[in-house]
Amino acid sequence: MKRKINNIFEKVGIKSQRTKNITKHIGLSVFFKAGGVIANFLLVPLTINFLDTENYGIWLTLSSFISWFTLFDIGLGNGLRNKLAEALALGNQKLAQAYISTTYFSITIVSFLLFVIFFVVNFFVDWTTIFNTSQQLYSDLSLLMPVVFGFFCLQLVVRLITTVYLANQHHSIQVKVQFVTQILSLLVIWLLTKTTESSLLIFGAV
């Protein structure tokens, strides 16, 4: 497969290794991006079918609310990508390692503090009022919010690996990870529709 790709590059006049790498990852990104879009389209009716329209609306609001906290990355991801790419270009492995370890440590501390603050605040917040929904969901939302936010904080740390790949000129890795995640979500939610009764708590945890 690799030989065939190289043959194609030679036929179109692409000889630089760097250009070959960029072209390959652009092609892979387009493929995975298209697959992710299709998976998202398929995920919407499955989600509505499992949750019902009211809980689906709550989930959309909740996930949008959580996504606001991406601002607490405070630019560490982009900063790592720029500085790491510079260190790798200079062949300075020790500096590259220092950038990675420092960023991981910093974002772990930020994520931990965010989760602790959110966990404490959760005891004093009525999420049914904030999301304008029925009181019957009070216990589910009280449990669900720290679970979802906790995994979000974990994601802030874990997703730095895609930043490392980006800095190392592997641009398709980020969309590949998103594609695999979406496919797995699609599969698990499909299984839920076949095996479990509707539950916002179970869905949010998944």
Biotite code that builds the C-alpha atoms (Angstrom):
import biotite.structure as struc

atoms = struc.array([
    struc.Atom([0.000, 0.000, 0.000], chain_id="A", res_id=1, res_name="MET", atom_name="CA", element="C"),
    struc.Atom([2.795, 2.389, 0.932], chain_id="A", res_id=2, res_name="LYS", atom_name="CA", element="C"),
    struc.Atom([4.599, 1.591, -2.337], chain_id="A", res_id=3, res_name="ARG", atom_name="CA", element="C"),
    struc.Atom([1.447, 2.330, -4.343], chain_id="A", res_id=4, res_name="LYS", atom_name="CA", element="C"),
    struc.Atom([1.035, 5.687, -2.606], chain_id="A", res_id=5, res_name="ILE", atom_name="CA", element="C"),
    struc.Atom([4.676, 6.549, -3.330], chain_id="A", res_id=6, res_name="ASN", atom_name="CA", element="C"),
    struc.Atom([4.169, 5.617, -6.992], chain_id="A", res_id=7, res_name="ASN", atom_name="CA", element="C"),
    struc.Atom([1.179, 7.968, -7.176], chain_id="A", res_id=8, res_name="ILE", atom_name="CA", element="C"),
    struc.Atom([3.251, 10.775, -5.629], chain_id="A", res_id=9, res_name="PHE", atom_name="CA", element="C"),
    struc.Atom([6.025, 10.238, -8.174], chain_id="A", res_id=10, res_name="GLU", atom_name="CA", element="C"),
    struc.Atom([3.570, 10.315, -11.093], chain_id="A", res_id=11, res_name="LYS", atom_name="CA", element="C"),
    struc.Atom([2.145, 13.671, -10.008], chain_id="A", res_id=12, res_name="VAL", atom_name="CA", element="C"),
    struc.Atom([5.619, 15.092, -9.405], chain_id="A", res_id=13, res_name="GLY", atom_name="CA", element="C"),
    struc.Atom([5.691, 15.111, -5.594], chain_id="A", res_id=14, res_name="ILE", atom_name="CA", element="C"),
    struc.Atom([9.232, 14.254, -4.495], chain_id="A", res_id=15, res_name="LYS", atom_name="CA", element="C"),
    struc.Atom([9.804, 16.091, -1.210], chain_id="A", res_id=16, res_name="SER", atom_name="CA", element="C"),
    struc.Atom([9.251, 13.838, 1.838], chain_id="A", res_id=17, res_name="GLN", atom_name="CA", element="C"),
    struc.Atom([7.649, 16.705, 3.728], chain_id="A", res_id=18, res_name="ARG", atom_name="CA", element="C"),
    struc.Atom([5.233, 17.402, 0.869], chain_id="A", res_id=19, res_name="THR", atom_name="CA", element="C"),
    struc.Atom([4.415, 13.687, 0.595], chain_id="A", res_id=20, res_name="LYS", atom_name="CA", element="C"),
    struc.Atom([3.661, 13.573, 4.314], chain_id="A", res_id=21, res_name="ASN", atom_name="CA", element="C"),
    struc.Atom([1.397, 16.638, 4.195], chain_id="A", res_id=22, res_name="ILE", atom_name="CA", element="C"),
    struc.Atom([-0.432, 15.336, 1.095], chain_id="A", res_id=23, res_name="THR", atom_name="CA", element="C"),
    struc.Atom([-0.969, 11.923, 2.697], chain_id="A", res_id=24, res_name="LYS", atom_name="CA", element="C"),
    struc.Atom([-2.388, 13.396, 5.896], chain_id="A", res_id=25, res_name="HIS", atom_name="CA", element="C"),
    struc.Atom([-4.657, 15.794, 3.977], chain_id="A", res_id=26, res_name="ILE", atom_name="CA", element="C"),
    struc.Atom([-6.112, 12.802, 2.128], chain_id="A", res_id=27, res_name="GLY", atom_name="CA", element="C"),
    struc.Atom([-6.589, 10.845, 5.345], chain_id="A", res_id=28, res_name="LEU", atom_name="CA", element="C"),
    struc.Atom([-8.142, 13.894, 7.044], chain_id="A", res_id=29, res_name="SER", atom_name="CA", element="C"),
    struc.Atom([-10.708, 14.257, 4.246], chain_id="A", res_id=30, res_name="VAL", atom_name="CA", element="C"),
    struc.Atom([-11.594, 10.553, 4.510], chain_id="A", res_id=31, res_name="PHE", atom_name="CA", element="C"),
    struc.Atom([-11.962, 10.551, 8.309], chain_id="A", res_id=32, res_name="PHE", atom_name="CA", element="C"),
    struc.Atom([-13.785, 13.895, 8.300], chain_id="A", res_id=33, res_name="LYS", atom_name="CA", element="C"),
    struc.Atom([-16.321, 12.595, 5.786], chain_id="A", res_id=34, res_name="ALA", atom_name="CA", element="C"),
    struc.Atom([-16.767, 9.434, 7.854], chain_id="A", res_id=35, res_name="GLY", atom_name="CA", element="C"),
    struc.Atom([-17.262, 11.520, 10.994], chain_id="A", res_id=36, res_name="GLY", atom_name="CA", element="C"),
    struc.Atom([-19.944, 13.658, 9.327], chain_id="A", res_id=37, res_name="VAL", atom_name="CA", element="C"),
    struc.Atom([-21.831, 10.528, 8.211], chain_id="A", res_id=38, res_name="ILE", atom_name="CA", element="C"),
    struc.Atom([-21.536, 9.038, 11.723], chain_id="A", res_id=39, res_name="ALA", atom_name="CA", element="C"),
    struc.Atom([-22.931, 12.254, 13.230], chain_id="A", res_id=40, res_name="ASN", atom_name="CA", element="C"),
    struc.Atom([-25.887, 12.216, 10.839], chain_id="A", res_id=41, res_name="PHE", atom_name="CA", element="C"),
    struc.Atom([-26.652, 8.617, 11.837], chain_id="A", res_id=42, res_name="LEU", atom_name="CA", element="C"),
    struc.Atom([-26.167, 9.426, 15.528], chain_id="A", res_id=43, res_name="LEU", atom_name="CA", element="C"),
    struc.Atom([-28.889, 12.106, 15.681], chain_id="A", res_id=44, res_name="VAL", atom_name="CA", element="C"),
    struc.Atom([-31.938, 9.879, 14.946], chain_id="A", res_id=45, res_name="PRO", atom_name="CA", element="C"),
    struc.Atom([-30.529, 7.125, 17.193], chain_id="A", res_id=46, res_name="LEU", atom_name="CA", element="C"),
    struc.Atom([-30.077, 9.594, 20.041], chain_id="A", res_id=47, res_name="THR", atom_name="CA", element="C"),
    struc.Atom([-33.567, 11.053, 19.654], chain_id="A", res_id=48, res_name="ILE", atom_name="CA", element="C"),
    struc.Atom([-34.991, 7.536, 19.507], chain_id="A", res_id=49, res_name="ASN", atom_name="CA", element="C"),
    struc.Atom([-33.228, 6.577, 22.729], chain_id="A", res_id=50, res_name="PHE", atom_name="CA", element="C"),
    struc.Atom([-33.718, 9.770, 24.731], chain_id="A", res_id=51, res_name="LEU", atom_name="CA", element="C"),
    struc.Atom([-36.984, 11.274, 23.388], chain_id="A", res_id=52, res_name="ASP", atom_name="CA", element="C"),
    struc.Atom([-37.140, 14.912, 22.255], chain_id="A", res_id=53, res_name="THR", atom_name="CA", element="C"),
    struc.Atom([-37.171, 16.524, 25.730], chain_id="A", res_id=54, res_name="GLU", atom_name="CA", element="C"),
    struc.Atom([-34.119, 14.670, 27.025], chain_id="A", res_id=55, res_name="ASN", atom_name="CA", element="C"),
    struc.Atom([-32.366, 15.167, 23.694], chain_id="A", res_id=56, res_name="TYR", atom_name="CA", element="C"),
    struc.Atom([-32.878, 18.928, 24.063], chain_id="A", res_id=57, res_name="GLY", atom_name="CA", element="C"),
    struc.Atom([-31.471, 18.749, 27.596], chain_id="A", res_id=58, res_name="ILE", atom_name="CA", element="C"),
    struc.Atom([-28.452, 16.802, 26.324], chain_id="A", res_id=59, res_name="TRP", atom_name="CA", element="C"),
    struc.Atom([-27.744, 19.370, 23.599], chain_id="A", res_id=60, res_name="LEU", atom_name="CA", element="C"),
    struc.Atom([-27.929, 22.193, 26.133], chain_id="A", res_id=61, res_name="THR", atom_name="CA", element="C"),
    struc.Atom([-25.787, 20.285, 28.626], chain_id="A", res_id=62, res_name="LEU", atom_name="CA", element="C"),
    struc.Atom([-23.088, 19.392, 26.094], chain_id="A", res_id=63, res_name="SER", atom_name="CA", element="C"),
    struc.Atom([-22.997, 22.993, 24.835], chain_id="A", res_id=64, res_name="SER", atom_name="CA", element="C"),
    struc.Atom([-22.658, 24.220, 28.416], chain_id="A", res_id=65, res_name="PHE", atom_name="CA", element="C"),
    struc.Atom([-19.765, 21.826, 29.076], chain_id="A", res_id=66, res_name="ILE", atom_name="CA", element="C"),
    struc.Atom([-18.027, 22.798, 25.822], chain_id="A", res_id=67, res_name="SER", atom_name="CA", element="C"),
    struc.Atom([-17.713, 26.390, 27.083], chain_id="A", res_id=68, res_name="TRP", atom_name="CA", element="C"),
    struc.Atom([-15.118, 25.140, 29.545], chain_id="A", res_id=69, res_name="PHE", atom_name="CA", element="C"),
    struc.Atom([-12.700, 24.375, 26.690], chain_id="A", res_id=70, res_name="THR", atom_name="CA", element="C"),
    struc.Atom([-11.616, 27.982, 27.252], chain_id="A", res_id=71, res_name="LEU", atom_name="CA", element="C"),
    struc.Atom([-9.874, 26.737, 30.397], chain_id="A", res_id=72, res_name="PHE", atom_name="CA", element="C"),
    struc.Atom([-7.283, 25.137, 28.147], chain_id="A", res_id=73, res_name="ASP", atom_name="CA", element="C"),
    struc.Atom([-5.893, 28.731, 28.341], chain_id="A", res_id=74, res_name="ILE", atom_name="CA", element="C"),
    struc.Atom([-3.948, 28.239, 25.142], chain_id="A", res_id=75, res_name="GLY", atom_name="CA", element="C"),
    struc.Atom([-1.724, 25.479, 26.497], chain_id="A", res_id=76, res_name="LEU", atom_name="CA", element="C"),
    struc.Atom([-2.562, 23.133, 23.614], chain_id="A", res_id=77, res_name="GLY", atom_name="CA", element="C"),
    struc.Atom([-1.780, 25.664, 20.888], chain_id="A", res_id=78, res_name="ASN", atom_name="CA", element="C"),
    struc.Atom([1.293, 26.848, 22.747], chain_id="A", res_id=79, res_name="GLY", atom_name="CA", element="C"),
    struc.Atom([2.580, 23.279, 23.007], chain_id="A", res_id=80, res_name="LEU", atom_name="CA", element="C"),
    struc.Atom([1.967, 22.664, 19.302], chain_id="A", res_id=81, res_name="ARG", atom_name="CA", element="C"),
    struc.Atom([3.945, 25.752, 18.243], chain_id="A", res_id=82, res_name="ASN", atom_name="CA", element="C"),
    struc.Atom([6.850, 25.333, 20.652], chain_id="A", res_id=83, res_name="LYS", atom_name="CA", element="C"),
    struc.Atom([7.084, 21.571, 20.171], chain_id="A", res_id=84, res_name="LEU", atom_name="CA", element="C"),
    struc.Atom([7.150, 21.920, 16.381], chain_id="A", res_id=85, res_name="ALA", atom_name="CA", element="C"),
    struc.Atom([9.978, 24.451, 16.774], chain_id="A", res_id=86, res_name="GLU", atom_name="CA", element="C"),
    struc.Atom([11.954, 22.171, 19.114], chain_id="A", res_id=87, res_name="ALA", atom_name="CA", element="C"),
    struc.Atom([11.491, 19.145, 16.836], chain_id="A", res_id=88, res_name="LEU", atom_name="CA", element="C"),
    struc.Atom([12.560, 21.163, 13.784], chain_id="A", res_id=89, res_name="ALA", atom_name="CA", element="C"),
    struc.Atom([15.768, 22.077, 15.620], chain_id="A", res_id=90, res_name="LEU", atom_name="CA", element="C"),
    struc.Atom([16.264, 18.441, 16.670], chain_id="A", res_id=91, res_name="GLY", atom_name="CA", element="C"),
    struc.Atom([16.250, 19.406, 20.350], chain_id="A", res_id=92, res_name="ASN", atom_name="CA", element="C"),
    struc.Atom([14.652, 16.322, 21.940], chain_id="A", res_id=93, res_name="GLN", atom_name="CA", element="C"),
    struc.Atom([15.272, 17.384, 25.548], chain_id="A", res_id=94, res_name="LYS", atom_name="CA", element="C"),
    struc.Atom([13.520, 20.704, 24.990], chain_id="A", res_id=95, res_name="LEU", atom_name="CA", element="C"),
    struc.Atom([10.649, 18.895, 23.246], chain_id="A", res_id=96, res_name="ALA", atom_name="CA", element="C"),
    struc.Atom([10.277, 16.530, 26.214], chain_id="A", res_id=97, res_name="GLN", atom_name="CA", element="C"),
    struc.Atom([10.350, 19.492, 28.600], chain_id="A", res_id=98, res_name="ALA", atom_name="CA", element="C"),
    struc.Atom([7.562, 21.251, 26.689], chain_id="A", res_id=99, res_name="TYR", atom_name="CA", element="C"),
    struc.Atom([5.408, 18.102, 26.695], chain_id="A", res_id=100, res_name="ILE", atom_name="CA", element="C"),
    struc.Atom([5.878, 17.263, 30.385], chain_id="A", res_id=101, res_name="SER", atom_name="CA", element="C"),
    struc.Atom([5.332, 20.881, 31.483], chain_id="A", res_id=102, res_name="THR", atom_name="CA", element="C"),
    struc.Atom([2.135, 21.182, 29.457], chain_id="A", res_id=103, res_name="THR", atom_name="CA", element="C"),
    struc.Atom([0.777, 17.858, 30.734], chain_id="A", res_id=104, res_name="TYR", atom_name="CA", element="C"),
    struc.Atom([1.523, 18.858, 34.322], chain_id="A", res_id=105, res_name="PHE", atom_name="CA", element="C"),
    struc.Atom([-0.071, 22.292, 33.912], chain_id="A", res_id=106, res_name="SER", atom_name="CA", element="C"),
    struc.Atom([-3.250, 21.070, 32.199], chain_id="A", res_id=107, res_name="ILE", atom_name="CA", element="C"),
    struc.Atom([-3.607, 18.245, 34.751], chain_id="A", res_id=108, res_name="THR", atom_name="CA", element="C"),
    struc.Atom([-3.519, 20.773, 37.604], chain_id="A", res_id=109, res_name="ILE", atom_name="CA", element="C"),
    struc.Atom([-6.023, 23.039, 35.816], chain_id="A", res_id=110, res_name="VAL", atom_name="CA", element="C"),
    struc.Atom([-8.351, 20.101, 35.087], chain_id="A", res_id=111, res_name="SER", atom_name="CA", element="C"),
    struc.Atom([-8.165, 18.807, 38.654], chain_id="A", res_id=112, res_name="PHE", atom_name="CA", element="C"),
    struc.Atom([-8.950, 22.230, 40.128], chain_id="A", res_id=113, res_name="LEU", atom_name="CA", element="C"),
    struc.Atom([-11.831, 22.694, 37.689], chain_id="A", res_id=114, res_name="LEU", atom_name="CA", element="C"),
    struc.Atom([-13.341, 19.350, 38.657], chain_id="A", res_id=115, res_name="PHE", atom_name="CA", element="C"),
    struc.Atom([-13.007, 19.998, 42.405], chain_id="A", res_id=116, res_name="VAL", atom_name="CA", element="C"),
    struc.Atom([-14.670, 23.423, 42.062], chain_id="A", res_id=117, res_name="ILE", atom_name="CA", element="C"),
    struc.Atom([-17.433, 22.014, 39.879], chain_id="A", res_id=118, res_name="PHE", atom_name="CA", element="C"),
    struc.Atom([-17.991, 19.058, 42.214], chain_id="A", res_id=119, res_name="PHE", atom_name="CA", element="C"),
    struc.Atom([-18.481, 21.402, 45.192], chain_id="A", res_id=120, res_name="VAL", atom_name="CA", element="C"),
    struc.Atom([-20.698, 23.832, 43.258], chain_id="A", res_id=121, res_name="VAL", atom_name="CA", element="C"),
    struc.Atom([-22.828, 20.904, 42.034], chain_id="A", res_id=122, res_name="ASN", atom_name="CA", element="C"),
    struc.Atom([-24.226, 20.403, 45.561], chain_id="A", res_id=123, res_name="PHE", atom_name="CA", element="C"),
    struc.Atom([-25.715, 23.893, 45.544], chain_id="A", res_id=124, res_name="PHE", atom_name="CA", element="C"),
    struc.Atom([-27.094, 24.061, 41.995], chain_id="A", res_id=125, res_name="VAL", atom_name="CA", element="C"),
    struc.Atom([-30.521, 22.937, 40.843], chain_id="A", res_id=126, res_name="ASP", atom_name="CA", element="C"),
    struc.Atom([-29.810, 21.890, 37.263], chain_id="A", res_id=127, res_name="TRP", atom_name="CA", element="C"),
    struc.Atom([-33.496, 21.364, 36.506], chain_id="A", res_id=128, res_name="THR", atom_name="CA", element="C"),
    struc.Atom([-34.001, 25.107, 36.978], chain_id="A", res_id=129, res_name="THR", atom_name="CA", element="C"),
    struc.Atom([-30.989, 26.008, 34.845], chain_id="A", res_id=130, res_name="ILE", atom_name="CA", element="C"),
    struc.Atom([-32.034, 23.668, 32.039], chain_id="A", res_id=131, res_name="PHE", atom_name="CA", element="C"),
    struc.Atom([-35.720, 24.527, 32.514], chain_id="A", res_id=132, res_name="ASN", atom_name="CA", element="C"),
    struc.Atom([-36.886, 20.930, 32.815], chain_id="A", res_id=133, res_name="THR", atom_name="CA", element="C"),
    struc.Atom([-39.036, 18.845, 35.155], chain_id="A", res_id=134, res_name="SER", atom_name="CA", element="C"),
    struc.Atom([-38.070, 18.195, 38.776], chain_id="A", res_id=135, res_name="GLN", atom_name="CA", element="C"),
    struc.Atom([-38.249, 14.460, 38.090], chain_id="A", res_id=136, res_name="GLN", atom_name="CA", element="C"),
    struc.Atom([-34.802, 14.733, 36.492], chain_id="A", res_id=137, res_name="LEU", atom_name="CA", element="C"),
    struc.Atom([-33.262, 16.416, 39.552], chain_id="A", res_id=138, res_name="TYR", atom_name="CA", element="C"),
    struc.Atom([-31.403, 13.324, 40.849], chain_id="A", res_id=139, res_name="SER", atom_name="CA", element="C"),
    struc.Atom([-30.306, 12.211, 37.367], chain_id="A", res_id=140, res_name="ASP", atom_name="CA", element="C"),
    struc.Atom([-28.882, 15.629, 36.505], chain_id="A", res_id=141, res_name="LEU", atom_name="CA", element="C"),
    struc.Atom([-27.193, 15.962, 39.906], chain_id="A", res_id=142, res_name="SER", atom_name="CA", element="C"),
    struc.Atom([-25.370, 12.696, 39.223], chain_id="A", res_id=143, res_name="LEU", atom_name="CA", element="C"),
    struc.Atom([-24.863, 13.247, 35.505], chain_id="A", res_id=144, res_name="LEU", atom_name="CA", element="C"),
    struc.Atom([-23.285, 16.705, 35.620], chain_id="A", res_id=145, res_name="MET", atom_name="CA", element="C"),
    struc.Atom([-20.168, 15.761, 37.658], chain_id="A", res_id=146, res_name="PRO", atom_name="CA", element="C"),
    struc.Atom([-19.788, 12.563, 35.600], chain_id="A", res_id=147, res_name="VAL", atom_name="CA", element="C"),
    struc.Atom([-19.883, 14.425, 32.274], chain_id="A", res_id=148, res_name="VAL", atom_name="CA", element="C"),
    struc.Atom([-17.741, 17.274, 33.563], chain_id="A", res_id=149, res_name="PHE", atom_name="CA", element="C"),
    struc.Atom([-15.252, 14.815, 35.072], chain_id="A", res_id=150, res_name="GLY", atom_name="CA", element="C"),
    struc.Atom([-14.782, 13.078, 31.726], chain_id="A", res_id=151, res_name="PHE", atom_name="CA", element="C"),
    struc.Atom([-14.490, 16.480, 30.063], chain_id="A", res_id=152, res_name="PHE", atom_name="CA", element="C"),
    struc.Atom([-11.651, 17.402, 32.442], chain_id="A", res_id=153, res_name="CYS", atom_name="CA", element="C"),
    struc.Atom([-9.983, 14.074, 31.698], chain_id="A", res_id=154, res_name="LEU", atom_name="CA", element="C"),
    struc.Atom([-10.347, 14.789, 27.990], chain_id="A", res_id=155, res_name="GLN", atom_name="CA", element="C"),
    struc.Atom([-8.505, 18.109, 28.399], chain_id="A", res_id=156, res_name="LEU", atom_name="CA", element="C"),
    struc.Atom([-5.465, 16.110, 29.494], chain_id="A", res_id=157, res_name="VAL", atom_name="CA", element="C"),
    struc.Atom([-5.779, 13.090, 27.203], chain_id="A", res_id=158, res_name="VAL", atom_name="CA", element="C"),
    struc.Atom([-6.354, 15.012, 23.983], chain_id="A", res_id=159, res_name="ARG", atom_name="CA", element="C"),
    struc.Atom([-2.930, 16.660, 24.273], chain_id="A", res_id=160, res_name="LEU", atom_name="CA", element="C"),
    struc.Atom([-1.596, 13.558, 22.497], chain_id="A", res_id=161, res_name="ILE", atom_name="CA", element="C"),
    struc.Atom([-3.225, 14.830, 19.282], chain_id="A", res_id=162, res_name="THR", atom_name="CA", element="C"),
    struc.Atom([-1.387, 18.131, 19.770], chain_id="A", res_id=163, res_name="THR", atom_name="CA", element="C"),
    struc.Atom([1.899, 16.208, 19.954], chain_id="A", res_id=164, res_name="VAL", atom_name="CA", element="C"),
    struc.Atom([1.035, 14.421, 16.704], chain_id="A", res_id=165, res_name="TYR", atom_name="CA", element="C"),
    struc.Atom([0.108, 17.719, 15.036], chain_id="A", res_id=166, res_name="LEU", atom_name="CA", element="C"),
    struc.Atom([3.435, 19.245, 16.016], chain_id="A", res_id=167, res_name="ALA", atom_name="CA", element="C"),
    struc.Atom([5.152, 16.171, 14.575], chain_id="A", res_id=168, res_name="ASN", atom_name="CA", element="C"),
    struc.Atom([3.419, 16.660, 11.184], chain_id="A", res_id=169, res_name="GLN", atom_name="CA", element="C"),
    struc.Atom([0.827, 13.899, 11.636], chain_id="A", res_id=170, res_name="HIS", atom_name="CA", element="C"),
    struc.Atom([-2.155, 16.124, 10.904], chain_id="A", res_id=171, res_name="HIS", atom_name="CA", element="C"),
    struc.Atom([-4.739, 13.414, 10.299], chain_id="A", res_id=172, res_name="SER", atom_name="CA", element="C"),
    struc.Atom([-4.462, 11.904, 13.787], chain_id="A", res_id=173, res_name="ILE", atom_name="CA", element="C"),
    struc.Atom([-6.890, 14.388, 15.372], chain_id="A", res_id=174, res_name="GLN", atom_name="CA", element="C"),
    struc.Atom([-9.715, 13.702, 12.909], chain_id="A", res_id=175, res_name="VAL", atom_name="CA", element="C"),
    struc.Atom([-8.898, 9.984, 13.030], chain_id="A", res_id=176, res_name="LYS", atom_name="CA", element="C"),
    struc.Atom([-9.383, 9.955, 16.806], chain_id="A", res_id=177, res_name="VAL", atom_name="CA", element="C"),
    struc.Atom([-12.653, 11.895, 16.424], chain_id="A", res_id=178, res_name="GLN", atom_name="CA", element="C"),
    struc.Atom([-13.829, 9.464, 13.731], chain_id="A", res_id=179, res_name="PHE", atom_name="CA", element="C"),
    struc.Atom([-13.090, 6.379, 15.841], chain_id="A", res_id=180, res_name="VAL", atom_name="CA", element="C"),
    struc.Atom([-14.787, 7.990, 18.858], chain_id="A", res_id=181, res_name="THR", atom_name="CA", element="C"),
    struc.Atom([-17.900, 8.808, 16.827], chain_id="A", res_id=182, res_name="GLN", atom_name="CA", element="C"),
    struc.Atom([-18.081, 5.282, 15.403], chain_id="A", res_id=183, res_name="ILE", atom_name="CA", element="C"),
    struc.Atom([-17.749, 3.769, 18.880], chain_id="A", res_id=184, res_name="LEU", atom_name="CA", element="C"),
    struc.Atom([-20.423, 6.153, 20.215], chain_id="A", res_id=185, res_name="SER", atom_name="CA", element="C"),
    struc.Atom([-22.715, 5.195, 17.342], chain_id="A", res_id=186, res_name="LEU", atom_name="CA", element="C"),
    struc.Atom([-22.234, 1.494, 18.055], chain_id="A", res_id=187, res_name="LEU", atom_name="CA", element="C"),
    struc.Atom([-22.741, 1.801, 21.823], chain_id="A", res_id=188, res_name="VAL", atom_name="CA", element="C"),
    struc.Atom([-25.858, 3.986, 21.496], chain_id="A", res_id=189, res_name="ILE", atom_name="CA", element="C"),
    struc.Atom([-27.311, 1.569, 18.932], chain_id="A", res_id=190, res_name="TRP", atom_name="CA", element="C"),
    struc.Atom([-26.763, -1.241, 21.463], chain_id="A", res_id=191, res_name="LEU", atom_name="CA", element="C"),
    struc.Atom([-28.456, 0.876, 24.142], chain_id="A", res_id=192, res_name="LEU", atom_name="CA", element="C"),
    struc.Atom([-31.558, 1.306, 21.974], chain_id="A", res_id=193, res_name="THR", atom_name="CA", element="C"),
    struc.Atom([-31.773, -2.498, 21.744], chain_id="A", res_id=194, res_name="LYS", atom_name="CA", element="C"),
    struc.Atom([-31.003, -3.428, 25.337], chain_id="A", res_id=195, res_name="THR", atom_name="CA", element="C"),
    struc.Atom([-31.854, -0.564, 27.717], chain_id="A", res_id=196, res_name="THR", atom_name="CA", element="C"),
    struc.Atom([-34.746, 1.725, 28.530], chain_id="A", res_id=197, res_name="GLU", atom_name="CA", element="C"),
    struc.Atom([-34.380, 5.434, 27.893], chain_id="A", res_id=198, res_name="SER", atom_name="CA", element="C"),
    struc.Atom([-32.082, 7.095, 30.443], chain_id="A", res_id=199, res_name="SER", atom_name="CA", element="C"),
    struc.Atom([-30.373, 10.463, 30.232], chain_id="A", res_id=200, res_name="LEU", atom_name="CA", element="C"),
    struc.Atom([-27.946, 9.360, 32.981], chain_id="A", res_id=201, res_name="LEU", atom_name="CA", element="C"),
    struc.Atom([-26.795, 6.238, 31.092], chain_id="A", res_id=202, res_name="ILE", atom_name="CA", element="C"),
    struc.Atom([-26.572, 8.106, 27.805], chain_id="A", res_id=203, res_name="PHE", atom_name="CA", element="C"),
    struc.Atom([-24.543, 10.960, 29.312], chain_id="A", res_id=204, res_name="GLY", atom_name="CA", element="C"),
    struc.Atom([-22.142, 8.539, 31.006], chain_id="A", res_id=205, res_name="ALA", atom_name="CA", element="C"),
    struc.Atom([-21.575, 6.751, 27.696], chain_id="A", res_id=206, res_name="VAL", atom_name="CA", element="C"),
])
